Amino acid sequence: MSESTTHQQRCGCHGHGCTETVSAHEHQQEHEAHHEHEHEHEHEHSHEHAHQAGACCGGTDGGVLKARLSDKAGAESTRLRIQAMDCPTEARLIEKALAGVPGVTELHFDFFERVLTVEHERLESQRLIDAIAHVGMRAEPLSAGAASEPAASTRHGGQGWFALSGVAAFTAEGVAWGMHDQHPLVVLLAVLSIACGGLPTLKKGWIALRSRVLNIHFLMALAVSGALLIGQWPEAAMVLFLFGLAEKLEAMSLSRVGRAVRELMSLAPATAWVRAGDDWREVAVAEVAVGDKLRVRPGERVPLDGDIVVGRSDFNEAPITGESLPRDKGEGEPVFAGSINGQGMVEIVARAPADGSVLARIIDSVRDAQASKAPTQRFIDRFARIYTPAVVLLAVAAAILLPLFGLMPARTAFYQSLVLLVIACPCAMVIATPVTLVSSLAAAARHGLLIKGGEALETAARVRAVAFDKTGTLTTGQTEVVRILPLAECDEVEVLRLAAALDAHSTHPLARALLSAAGARQLDLPPAEQLREQAGLGVSGMIAGRQLSLGSQRMARDAGAWGPALQQSLDEIELQGQAALLLLEGSRALGAIAVADRVRPEAAAAVSRLAALGVHAVILSGDNQRVVDSLGRVTGIDDAQGALLPEDKLTQIERLQARYGVVAMVGDGVNDAPALARADLGVAMGAASDTALETASVALMDDRLAKLPQMLSLAHRTMRVLRFNLGLALAIKLVFFALALSGLATLWMAVFADVGASLIVVGNGLRLARHKP
C-alpha cells in the first residue's frame, strides 16, 4: 500500500461504522517536519559550541555531527573508512578539518564501524581525504556497497614497538625506586618508552593544539610535558604507555559493538538467483528490481522481501521476528529477507529493494541509534561542555592558589594540577551512552523488537501506562461473521448480500469478514453507488435505487431506526461478547450482523507481566462498551473504554498522560496513526505494514503481545546499566578530585583510573548485547 493511500480508521461496532481519513504520507511529513525542527535546534545548539575550547572529547554527541546544513539540491555522499576514528575525540578534529572545505554540508560519524559519511556538493573524495590527513588521520574511500567491517586497528604502529615501550616504562619506574627520577638510566629508559609508544599521543596533542581543540590528547600531552618539566621522567613515560594501552583496549571493546551490527548485516545474502528469460542467473541483491522473480532453494536465506508465487515451504524467521518455530507459507504469503528456507523450493516476487526490506530497516535502526541523541546523551553533551573547561580552570587555580595560601609546596601543587588535567576529560561518560544504547538495540533487534533509537528506548523505560487498540492488537484481527439476525422482511442471505456490497471496496478487517462470508455462500454482490463514509457512524450508499447504510448503534439512533426489536437483537449479540453491524434502509433496520474476533492467546499473560512492571493497561476501542468490557474481563484489563471516536481516543491518551505521565499506545500502525502519534511511545504490531515501520517508535516484529513486556523490561535494564555507568565514571572523577587536592594522587594512577573507568563502562554496556528476554 502506498504511503499516500488514505487509511480509514473504523470506530463504530468492533471498530467498524466510522472512518477517520488519515493520510499516512501527510502524517509522515508532519513527523519528519517535527523531527527536522528538533534536529536543527540541536545542531544550532551544538554548533554554538563548535569552536569553543571547552568541548571535551570534541564536545560531540557521539552520533551525527552537523558541520553545516544546506538546502541545495544535487548533494552527493562519500563514505570514508578512518581506522583511527572510534571516539568523539577524533570526530571533533575531523569536523574542524572539514568545516573549512567549501561544499561539505553534513557529516555522519559511525564510531563502531569507523566510517564517516560526508554529504557534499560534488567534491572529489581526494579533497576530503587531504583535509582529514591534515589532522593526522588516514581516510580510505568506500564504495556504496562495500562491506563495512573495519580492519584490525593499527593506531599506534607496530605491536612490538609498543610492547617495548611498556617494558621500558615499567623498568624506568623500577629503577627510579632505587635511584632517583633524574638518574641518566631512568631518563634514557623513559625516553626510549616515549619514542617507542608515546609519540602518537604527543603528536595528536600537537594537532589538537594547532586545531584549537581541547581534547583528551591535548590534555595528556600537556600533563606529560608538565611532568617532564619538573623532572618526573618515569611517570611521564608510564602515563603515555598506560594511555596508549587503554586506547587499544577501548578500541577493541568498541569494535564488539560494531560486530553486533555486522552480525545483523550478515543475515541477508549478498546475491540472489533471478529469472532471466527461461534461465536463472546469480546477481548482487543491490541489482534486483522490485517485481523481479527470485528462486530460493532449500536451506538458503531469502535475499529480499517478497511474496511467494510458486511453491510452499517452512521458513525460520527467528532473525527477523525472534520467533524460533518455523512458519509454513505458501503462494500469496510474504517472506522476509534474512529468513531461512526449509525443505521446499519456492519462487518469490521481490516487493522491496535491498535497502527497503524489513531486515534493512532493522539494521538501519540499530546503526542510526548512535545518530539520534537520547535525552541522557544530550545531558552528557551539555555537562561535558561545562565540565572540561571547569576542571582545567580548577587545575590552573590549584597550581597558583595552593602555594599562594601555603597549603601545598609549589612543585607539589603544579604536579597535582597535572593530575587534574588528566581527569578533565569525561571520556567514560561520553562513551557510556552510545555503547549501552546500541548494544541494547542490537539485542532487541535479534529478538524481534525494532526500537527506533535511544530516545525511544529511554522513553520505554519511563512508560507507566499502555493503551491498547482492540482489533488486531488484543485480538488477532481475524474477524468472522458469527450469525445474521434479520429484522424486517429480508432474510439472512439478503442482509449479508447488501452489507457486503456496501463494504466491497474496503480493506478493513470487518469488511473482509463480510466479503469472506458472502464468498463462502457464493453470493453475487450488486454494485453500490454514491458511497460515503461518516466518521464514527459507518458507510452509506445506493444499491438498486435503495438508500442503505451499514454501521454502528449511533448511526441507527441518529437515523431514528431504534426500537424494541433492534434492542433485543443487540442485547442478545452483546451478551455473547460479540459486536454488531447494523444494516439500515432509511430509518428502518433491516438486520444485525454479529461478528467476533479471536482474543490473542498471550494477551492475558502479557497484561499480567505489564502489571508486574508497574504499568497500567487500558483498552481504547470504537466497539460498544459491552463488547469492550467482555474483552477486558478475558484479558484482565479493568480500564476498558468503548464507543470511542477517533478524537475520543486522543482525549483518552491525554487523560492517561495527565494521570500516569509517559503513555505508550499499541496499535496496528495504520488505523491508529493519530493515537500512536499523540502517545509518548507508539508501538506497532507486526512487520508486514510499511506504515507500522515508518510511523511507530517500536515495532513488535512477530505480531506477539508477549514481546511488549519484554521490550519494557529490556528498557528498564538498559537504563539501570546506563545510570550505573555514568555514576561510576563520575564517582571516579570525584575521588581523584579529592586525592589531587589533598596531594595524594599520582599521574599514572589518574590515567589508570580514567581509562579503567572507560573500559568498565564499555564492558558493562556490552553485556546488554547478550541480553535474552
LOMAR-455031 format. One record per residue (C-alpha): x negated, y negated, z negated; residue in one letter. Coordinates in steps of 0.2 Angstrom, whole numbers, padded with zeros to 4 digits, always signed. Layout:
<recs>
XYZa;...
</recs>
This chain:
<recs>
+0000+0000+0000m;-0007-0017+0005s;-0011-0029-0009e;+0001-0042-0001s;+0015-0030-0002t;+0029-0036-0013t;+0031-0024-0028h;+0048-0023-0036q;+0050-0021-0055q;+0066-0012-0060r;+0073-0016-0076c;+0091-0010-0077g;+0096+0008-0081c;+0080+0018-0083h;+0070+0003-0076g;+0082+0003-0061h;+0095-0010-0057g;+0085-0026-0057c;+0070-0031-0047t;+0056-0044-0050e;+0047-0048-0034t;+0029-0049-0038v;+0016-0052-0025s;+0001-0041-0031a;-0010-0052-0019h;-0004-0068-0027e;-0007-0061-0044h;-0024-0056-0040q;-0028-0073-0033q;-0022-0081-0049e;-0033-0069-0059h;-0048-0072-0048e;-0045-0091-0049a;-0044-0090-0068h;-0060-0079-0069h;-0069-0091-0057e;-0064-0106-0068h;-0071-0097-0083e;-0087-0091-0074h;-0090-0109-0068e;-0088-0116-0085h;-0100-0103-0092e;-0113-0107-0078h;-0112-0125-0081e;-0115-0122-0100h;-0129-0110-0096s;-0137-0122-0083h;-0136-0136-0095e;-0150-0127-0105h;-0159-0121-0090a;-0174-0132-0091h;-0175-0133-0110q;-0190-0126-0118a;-0179-0118-0132g;-0172-0104-0121a;-0179-0088-0129c;-0181-0073-0118c;-0176-0085-0104g;-0161-0091-0113g;-0151-0079-0101t;-0135-0069-0103d;-0143-0053-0099g;-0132-0052-0084g;-0128-0063-0069v;-0138-0079-0069l;-0132-0093-0058k;-0146-0104-0051a;-0133-0114-0041r;-0115-0112-0034l;-0112-0115-0016s;-0096-0116-0006d;-0105-0115+0011k;-0100-0101+0022a;-0112-0089+0030g;-0121-0084+0014a;-0132-0068+0015e;-0139-0057+0001s;-0156-0049-0001t;-0159-0035-0013r;-0177-0035-0021l;-0185-0022-0032r;-0195-0030-0046i;-0204-0017-0056q;-0209-0030-0069a;-0191-0036-0072m;-0182-0027-0086d;-0179-0041-0098c;-0171-0058-0098p;-0188-0064-0101t;-0193-0061-0083e;-0176-0066-0077a;-0179-0084-0083r;-0195-0085-0074l;-0188-0079-0058i;-0173-0090-0060e;-0185-0105-0062k;-0195-0100-0047a;-0181-0098-0035l;-0172-0113-0041a;-0185-0123-0031g;-0181-0113-0015v;-0168-0123-0004p;-0154-0112+0001g;-0153-0100-0014v;-0135-0100-0020t;-0134-0086-0033e;-0144-0073-0042l;-0138-0057-0049h;-0150-0048-0061f;-0149-0029-0064d;-0162-0026-0078f;-0158-0007-0080f;-0162-0004-0061e;-0174-0018-0059r;-0165-0025-0044v;-0162-0043-0040l;-0149-0048-0028t;-0151-0065-0021v;-0137-0074-0011e;-0144-0087+0000h;-0141-0096+0016e;-0150-0086+0029r;-0168-0087+0021l;-0182-0075+0026e;-0185-0062+0012s;-0204-0066+0013q;-0200-0083+0006r;-0191-0076-0009l;-0205-0064-0012i;-0218-0078-0011d;-0208-0088-0024a;-0207-0074-0036i;-0226-0070-0033a;-0229-0087-0040h;-0223-0082-0057v;-0234-0066-0057g;-0222-0053-0051m;-0221-0042-0036r;-0205-0040-0026a;-0201-0027-0013e;-0186-0029-0001p;-0172-0015-0002l;-0160-0011+0012s;-0142-0012+0008a;-0140+0007+0007g;-0157+0011-0002a;-0157+0021-0017a;-0159+0010-0032s;-0169+0022-0043e;-0185+0012-0049p;-0202+0020-0048a;-0212+0023-0063a;-0217+0007-0071s;-0235+0001-0069t;-0233-0016-0078r;-0249-0015-0087h;-0261-0007-0075g;-0269+0010-0077g;-0264+0020-0092q;-0282+0025-0095g;-0287+0007-0097w;-0273+0004-0109f;-0277+0019-0119a;-0295+0012-0121l;-0288-0005-0126s;-0279+0004-0140g;-0294+0014-0146v;-0305-0002-0146a;-0292-0012-0156a;-0290+0001-0169f;-0309+0003-0170t;-0311-0015-0172a;-0299-0015-0186e;-0308-0001-0195g;-0325-0009-0193v;-0318-0025-0199a;-0314-0017-0216w;-0332-0013-0219g;-0339-0029-0212m;-0330-0045-0208h;-0319-0051-0194d;-0333-0061-0185q;-0346-0047-0185h;-0353-0046-0167p;-0347-0027-0166l;-0330-0032-0171v;-0329-0046-0159v;-0336-0035-0145l;-0323-0022-0148l;-0309-0035-0149a;-0315-0042-0133v;-0315-0025-0125l;-0297-0021-0131s;-0291-0038-0124i;-0299-0036-0107a;-0293-0018-0105c;-0275-0021-0111g;-0271-0038-0116g;-0274-0049-0101l;-0257-0046-0093p;-0248-0053-0108t;-0260-0068-0109l;-0258-0071-0090k;-0239-0071-0092k;-0241-0083-0107g;-0250-0095-0095w;-0237-0093-0081i;-0223-0097-0094a;-0233-0112-0100l;-0236-0118-0082r;-0217-0115-0078s;-0212-0124-0094r;-0203-0109-0101v;-0203-0105-0119l;-0203-0086-0119n;-0210-0071-0129i;-0226-0070-0118h;-0229-0089-0121f;-0227-0087-0140l;-0238-0071-0141m;-0251-0079-0131a;-0251-0095-0142l;-0251-0084-0158a;-0266-0074-0151v;-0275-0089-0146s;-0272-0097-0163g;-0279-0080-0171a;-0295-0081-0161l;-0297-0099-0165l;-0298-0095-0184i;-0309-0080-0181g;-0296-0066-0183q;-0303-0056-0168w;-0297-0038-0173p;-0280-0044-0177e;-0278-0053-0161a;-0283-0038-0151a;-0271-0027-0162m;-0257-0039-0159v;-0259-0039-0140l;-0261-0020-0139f;-0245-0017-0150l;-0235-0029-0140f;-0241-0021-0123g;-0236-0004-0131l;-0219-0010-0136a;-0216-0017-0119e;-0220+0000-0111k;-0209+0009-0123l;-0195-0003-0122e;-0195-0002-0103a;-0195+0017-0104m;-0179+0016-0115s;-0170+0004-0104l;-0173+0015-0089s;-0162+0028-0098r;-0148+0016-0096v;-0151+0014-0078g;-0152+0033-0076r;-0135+0034-0084a;-0128+0023-0070v;-0138+0033-0057r;-0131+0049-0063e;-0114+0042-0058l;-0120+0037-0041m;-0127+0054-0038s;-0109+0061-0039l;-0105+0055-0022a;-0114+0065-0007p;-0124+0054+0005a;-0117+0062+0020t;-0101+0069+0027a;-0095+0080+0041w;-0085+0070+0053v;-0074+0077+0068r;-0081+0071+0084a;-0070+0077+0098g;-0069+0096+0096d;-0085+0097+0086d;-0091+0091+0069w;-0107+0080+0065r;-0115+0075+0049e;-0116+0056+0047v;-0120+0045+0032a;-0105+0041+0022v;-0108+0022+0025a;-0104+0025+0043e;-0087+0034+0040v;-0072+0023+0045a;-0055+0023+0037v;-0045+0036+0047g;-0059+0047+0052d;-0056+0066+0049k;-0068+0075+0037l;-0072+0093+0033r;-0075+0098+0015v;-0082+0116+0014r;-0080+0127-0002p;-0092+0121-0016g;-0095+0104-0008e;-0092+0087-0016r;-0079+0076-0007v;-0088+0062+0001p;-0074+0049+0002l;-0057+0046-0005d;-0044+0054+0007g;-0028+0064+0010d;-0028+0082+0014i;-0021+0086+0031v;-0027+0104+0034v;-0029+0117+0021g;-0027+0120+0002r;-0040+0122-0012s;-0043+0118-0030d;-0053+0103-0035f;-0064+0099-0050n;-0060+0081-0053e;-0070+0080-0070a;-0082+0067-0063p;-0068+0055-0059i;-0054+0059-0072t;-0063+0068-0086g;-0051+0082-0084e;-0060+0099-0085s;-0047+0110-0077l;-0047+0111-0058p;-0031+0104-0049r;-0023+0114-0035d;-0020+0102-0020k;-0013+0104-0003g;-0008+0095+0013e;-0002+0077+0009g;-0011+0076-0008e;-0025+0064-0012p;-0043+0069-0016v;-0056+0058-0024f;-0074+0055-0019a;-0086+0065-0030g;-0074+0079-0035s;-0079+0096-0031i;-0070+0108-0019n;-0066+0125-0025g;-0064+0140-0014q;-0054+0133+0001g;-0060+0124+0017m;-0050+0108+0019v;-0049+0094+0031e;-0045+0076+0025i;-0042+0059+0032v;-0053+0045+0024a;-0042+0032+0017r;-0055+0021+0010a;-0073+0016+0015p;-0088+0022+0004a;-0088+0006-0006d;-0069+0006-0009g;-0067+0024-0016s;-0062+0026-0034v;-0079+0033-0039l;-0087+0017-0031a;-0076+0006-0041r;-0081+0016-0057i;-0100+0014-0053i;-0097-0005-0049d;-0088-0007-0065s;-0102+0000-0075v;-0116-0008-0065r;-0107-0025-0067d;-0105-0023-0085a;-0121-0032-0089q;-0115-0046-0077a;-0099-0050-0087s;-0103-0059-0103k;-0094-0052-0118a;-0089-0063-0132p;-0104-0056-0143t;-0116-0059-0129q;-0110-0077-0127r;-0113-0080-0145f;-0130-0072-0145i;-0134-0083-0130d;-0129-0099-0140r;-0138-0093-0155f;-0154-0089-0145a;-0155-0107-0138r;-0155-0114-0156i;-0165-0100-0165y;-0181-0100-0155t;-0184-0119-0155p;-0179-0120-0173a;-0192-0106-0178v;-0205-0115-0168v;-0202-0131-0177l;-0202-0122-0193l;-0219-0114-0189a;-0226-0132-0185v;-0219-0139-0201a;-0226-0124-0211a;-0243-0127-0204a;-0243-0145-0208i;-0232-0147-0224l;-0238-0131-0234l;-0256-0138-0235p;-0250-0156-0237l;-0240-0151-0253f;-0253-0140-0260g;-0243-0124-0258l;-0255-0115-0247m;-0273-0117-0240p;-0273-0125-0223a;-0281-0109-0215r;-0268-0098-0223t;-0254-0109-0218a;-0260-0110-0200f;-0261-0091-0199y;-0243-0089-0207q;-0236-0101-0194s;-0243-0090-0180l;-0233-0076-0188v;-0218-0086-0187l;-0221-0089-0168l;-0222-0070-0166v;-0204-0068-0173i;-0197-0083-0165a;-0190-0074-0150c;-0174-0064-0154p;-0178-0051-0141c;-0170-0037-0151a;-0154-0047-0152m;-0153-0052-0134v;-0156-0034-0128i;-0144-0026-0140a;-0128-0031-0132t;-0131-0026-0114p;-0139-0009-0119v;-0125-0005-0131t;-0111-0010-0119l;-0117-0002-0103v;-0121+0014-0112s;-0103+0015-0119s;-0096+0010-0102l;-0106+0024-0094a;-0100+0037-0106a;-0082+0031-0104a;-0083+0032-0085a;-0089+0050-0087r;-0073+0055-0096h;-0061+0046-0085g;-0060+0029-0093l;-0063+0015-0082l;-0066+0000-0093i;-0070-0016-0083k;-0084-0024-0093g;-0090-0028-0110g;-0076-0041-0114e;-0063-0028-0111a;-0072-0016-0122l;-0073-0029-0136e;-0055-0033-0134t;-0050-0015-0135a;-0059-0014-0152a;-0048-0028-0159r;-0031-0021-0152v;-0018-0020-0166r;-0003-0016-0156a;+0001-0007-0140v;+0016-0010-0129a;+0022+0005-0118f;+0032+0004-0102d;+0043+0019-0101k;+0044+0025-0083t;+0028+0033-0078g;+0019+0029-0094t;+0028+0038-0109l;+0037+0048-0096t;+0030+0057-0081t;+0039+0046-0069g;+0046+0062-0060q;+0064+0057-0062t;+0078+0068-0056e;+0097+0067-0054v;+0105+0077-0068v;+0123+0075-0064r;+0136+0064-0055i;+0152+0058-0063l;+0165+0052-0050p;+0176+0038-0057l;+0188+0034-0043a;+0194+0044-0028e;+0176+0048-0022c;+0169+0065-0025d;+0151+0069-0031e;+0144+0070-0013v;+0151+0053-0008e;+0145+0044-0023v;+0127+0052-0020l;+0128+0048-0002r;+0132+0030-0004l;+0120+0027-0018a;+0106+0035-0009a;+0110+0024+0006a;+0108+0008-0004l;+0091+0014-0010d;+0085+0022+0006a;+0071+0009+0008h;+0065+0008-0010s;+0049+0017-0017t;+0055+0016-0035h;+0055+0032-0044p;+0074+0032-0046l;+0076+0029-0028a;+0065+0044-0024r;+0076+0054-0036a;+0092+0049-0027l;+0084+0052-0010l;+0077+0069-0016s;+0095+0074-0022a;+0103+0069-0006a;+0090+0078+0004g;+0092+0094-0006a;+0111+0093-0001r;+0106+0089+0017q;+0117+0073+0017l;+0117+0061+0031d;+0115+0043+0025l;+0124+0029+0033p;+0115+0013+0037p;+0115-0001+0024a;+0115-0019+0029e;+0113-0036+0020q;+0103-0028+0006l;+0100-0039-0008r;+0090-0037-0024e;+0097-0045-0040q;+0084-0047-0054a;+0089-0037-0069g;+0105-0031-0061l;+0102-0020-0046g;+0104-0019-0027v;+0119-0023-0016s;+0124-0021+0002g;+0136-0017+0016m;+0140+0001+0021i;+0153+0003+0035a;+0161-0013+0030g;+0162-0010+0011r;+0153-0021-0001q;+0144-0009-0013l;+0132-0011-0027s;+0121+0000-0037l;+0113-0004-0054g;+0115-0007-0072s;+0128-0009-0085q;+0125-0028-0084r;+0130-0028-0066m;+0146-0018-0070a;+0151-0030-0083r;+0147-0046-0073d;+0157-0038-0059a;+0172-0035-0070g;+0171-0017-0067a;+0170-0012-0086w;+0184-0001-0093g;+0188+0014-0104p;+0184+0027-0091a;+0167+0020-0087l;+0163+0018-0106q;+0167+0036-0109q;+0156+0042-0095s;+0141+0031-0101l;+0143+0037-0119d;+0143+0055-0113e;+0127+0052-0102i;+0118+0042-0115e;+0121+0054-0129l;+0110+0066-0119q;+0096+0053-0119g;+0099+0051-0100q;+0100+0035-0090a;+0115+0030-0079a;+0115+0021-0062l;+0132+0014-0058l;+0140+0013-0041l;+0152-0001-0038l;+0164-0007-0025e;+0168-0025-0029g;+0175-0024-0047s;+0179-0006-0046r;+0167+0008-0052a;+0166+0022-0040l;+0154+0033-0051g;+0140+0036-0063a;+0124+0045-0059i;+0114+0052-0073a;+0096+0053-0071v;+0082+0059-0083a;+0063+0058-0084d;+0052+0070-0092r;+0043+0064-0108v;+0024+0067-0106r;+0019+0082-0117p;+0005+0072-0125e;+0015+0056-0129a;+0019+0060-0147a;+0001+0066-0151a;-0006+0050-0143a;+0006+0039-0153v;+0001+0048-0169s;-0018+0045-0166r;-0014+0027-0162l;-0006+0026-0179a;-0021+0034-0187a;-0032+0020-0179l;-0020+0007-0187g;-0012+0002-0170v;+0007-0001-0170h;+0016+0006-0155a;+0031-0002-0146v;+0042+0003-0131i;+0047-0011-0119l;+0059-0004-0106s;+0073-0010-0095g;+0083+0005-0099d;+0098+0003-0110n;+0095+0004-0129q;+0102+0021-0132r;+0090+0029-0119v;+0075+0020-0126v;+0080+0024-0144d;+0081+0043-0139s;+0063+0041-0131l;+0057+0033-0147g;+0063+0047-0158r;+0054+0060-0147v;+0038+0051-0147t;+0038+0044-0165g;+0039+0026-0160i;+0051+0016-0171d;+0050-0001-0162d;+0059+0003-0146a;+0066-0012-0136q;+0078-0008-0122g;+0088-0018-0109a;+0074-0030-0106l;+0072-0041-0091l;+0055-0045-0084p;+0055-0061-0093e;+0061-0052-0109d;+0045-0041-0108k;+0034-0056-0108l;+0043-0063-0123t;+0041-0047-0132q;+0022-0047-0128i;+0021-0064-0136e;+0031-0059-0151r;+0019-0045-0154l;+0004-0056-0151q;+0011-0068-0164a;+0013-0054-0177r;-0002-0042-0174y;-0014-0053-0164g;-0023-0043-0150v;-0010-0033-0140v;-0013-0020-0126a;+0001-0017-0113m;+0001+0001-0105v;+0010+0002-0088g;+0008+0009-0070d;-0002-0006-0064g;+0011-0011-0051v;+0029-0013-0059n;+0022-0020-0075d;+0010-0033-0067a;+0017-0048-0076p;+0017-0040-0093a;-0001-0032-0090l;-0007-0050-0086a;+0001-0058-0101r;-0006-0045-0113a;-0024-0047-0120d;-0028-0030-0113l;-0020-0022-0098g;-0021-0003-0097v;-0015+0006-0081a;-0011+0024-0079m;-0019+0034-0066g;-0031+0032-0052a;-0021+0033-0036a;-0014+0015-0037s;-0026+0002-0030d;-0016-0011-0040t;-0020-0002-0056a;-0039-0003-0052l;-0038-0021-0047e;-0027-0029-0060t;-0029-0019-0076a;-0044-0021-0088s;-0043-0002-0091v;-0038+0012-0081a;-0034+0030-0088l;-0040+0039-0073m;-0032+0056-0075d;-0015+0049-0080d;-0015+0056-0098r;-0010+0046-0113l;-0022+0056-0124a;-0036+0045-0116k;-0029+0029-0124l;-0033+0033-0142p;-0050+0040-0136q;-0054+0023-0127m;-0049+0013-0143l;-0060+0025-0154s;-0075+0023-0142l;-0072+0004-0143a;-0072+0004-0162h;-0088+0015-0162r;-0097+0003-0149t;-0093-0012-0160m;-0100-0004-0176r;-0116+0001-0167v;-0117-0017-0159l;-0114-0025-0176r;-0127-0014-0184f;-0140-0018-0171n;-0138-0036-0172l;-0138-0036-0191g;-0154-0025-0192l;-0163-0037-0179a;-0158-0052-0189l;-0162-0044-0206a;-0180-0040-0200i;-0182-0058-0194k;-0176-0065-0211l;-0188-0053-0221v;-0203-0059-0211f;-0197-0077-0213f;-0199-0074-0232a;-0215-0065-0230l;-0223-0078-0219a;-0218-0092-0230l;-0225-0083-0245s;-0241-0080-0236g;-0240-0061-0236l;-0236-0057-0218a;-0249-0052-0205t;-0248-0054-0186l;-0249-0036-0182w;-0236-0032-0195m;-0224-0046-0187a;-0227-0039-0170v;-0224-0021-0176f;-0208-0026-0184a;-0202-0037-0170d;-0204-0024-0156v;-0199-0010-0168g;-0183-0018-0170a;-0181-0019-0151s;-0184-0001-0149l;-0172+0004-0163i;-0158-0006-0156v;-0161+0001-0139v;-0162+0019-0145g;-0146+0016-0156n;-0137+0009-0141g;-0142+0023-0130l;-0133+0035-0142r;-0117+0029-0135l;-0122+0036-0118a;-0120+0053-0125r;-0103+0050-0133h;-0089+0063-0131k;-0071+0060-0135p;
</recs>
